[in-house]
Amino acid sequence: MNGIRVLVGTRKGAFILTADNERRHWDVSGPHFGGWEIYHIKGSPADPDRLYASQTSSWFGQVLQRSDDGGRTWEAAGNAFEYEGEPGTHQWYDGTARPWEFKRVWHLEPSRTDPETVYAGVEDAALFRSTDGGHTWRELAGLRGHGSGPQWQPGAGGMCLHTILLDPVDPARMYIAISAAGAFRSDDAGASWQPINRGLKSEYIPDPTAEVGHCVHRIAMHPSRPQVLFMQKHWDVMRSDDAGASWHEISGNLPSDFGFVIEVHAHEPETLYVVPIKSDTEHYPPDGRLRVYRSRTGGNEWEPLSSGLPQQNCYVNVLRDAMAVDTLDPCGVYFGTTGGQVYASSDAGDSWTPIVRDLPSVLSVEVQTFP
Amino acid sequence: MIRIILPPQLRTLAHAGNEVTLDVAGPATQRAVLDALEMHYPVLRGTIRDQATRQRRPRVRFFACAEDLSLEPPDAPLPEAVAAGTEPLLIVAAISGG
């Protein structure tokens, strides 16, 4: 294959969008797994035709699908996600203790080097790893077991582990983020973890600068500088230059620093993208205008990108896993909305066009590049 | 021979037809039927019963002979007509939105 493959998870199925390197004409395949929630689909960097998909349902629970031919055919892999040992308790919304209970897989992160190894971030928050192509799963229990687990609490969408970043230089280092616990780092391949939330400030917890309890929505990194992290928090856009040891705010001139997605340009590690959302109760763009904001300075100075995006009466949301970039030049940027549109830019955000307009509500967008 | 009617979502998942027929060794109980069903269709493990607790998932119901059997103990005998194969066991997705 030559070109771009966009993997879209929605509330009612998966869709695969393909185009050549011109990125003008798109073919739409799907729905795959129609009627099921597809929280996330992602391809293996080591074998791009190996895809993993999280298929879930409030009725029928979790199914884990995998494909070995780029999404043309699928087979169910393993769906037994069992917490190690006594699961213990976390906080419920009302502050009472509640036992850990597996609900669904939010995010799948295939290994950079081994197509058989894949990580799963789940609700209730925990990290699992499979080393046999998704057939069996084992919890990396040091995360929940490091001590603060009983203080974690669910965000509005549930207590989910939604972000997994694998360091491209140091194979023993990885990052995860949980709503609402915060960000964590492991330097020993997931055996042990430390919270990395210094500098975050969240007014919705009793101690706004507490070690855990922050509702981190998304973390991004550029592979050339894995010690530099960017975060979209519940409120605030943040940056760390020391692998998460400390964070500082880079919201700058954004019209709202609430939002879900954050992404980094494929070739410019200081170029960032966010989609400001009005507030935590008003999950739509400010002024009914859908605008991506781009910073070419690593934060603080942001410019609105609106060409091709609806600029009136637009009240969709862009969820945390629903933005991605390709690695062509110029860099392509993609995002999906709760209104079912998937927008693409083939000029690093200067202009946008919808690939599809009327899908079910989009949960996730991933991009594979075949130059 | 036990007859089982799956909800459409699980038929698709299991690549099964409208009605599944299974031989069940021993007394026909919910547990025995579901064990046999999952043995024939491993992809259904975890979709009708919780993977860890083996309890019926809250939004899945069992009907047969115009009765709701969802709250019957898993080892209680199914109705004679189900055990004899004259009536199917219906596995139903609860009406709860979606």
Boltz contact constraints between the chains, C-beta under 6 A:
constraints:
  - contact:
      token1: [A, 35]
      token2: [B, 9]
      max_distance: 6.0
  - contact:
      token1: [A, 59]
      token2: [B, 59]
      max_distance: 6.0
  - contact:
      token1: [A, 59]
      token2: [B, 93]
      max_distance: 6.0
  - contact:
      token1: [A, 60]
      token2: [B, 47]
      max_distance: 6.0
  - contact:
      token1: [A, 61]
      token2: [B, 46]
      max_distance: 6.0
  - contact:
      token1: [A, 61]
      token2: [B, 47]
      max_distance: 6.0
  - contact:
      token1: [A, 76]
      token2: [B, 43]
      max_distance: 6.0
  - contact:
      token1: [A, 79]
      token2: [B, 46]
      max_distance: 6.0
  - contact:
      token1: [A, 80]
      token2: [B, 51]
      max_distance: 6.0
  - contact:
      token1: [A, 82]
      token2: [B, 52]
      max_distance: 6.0
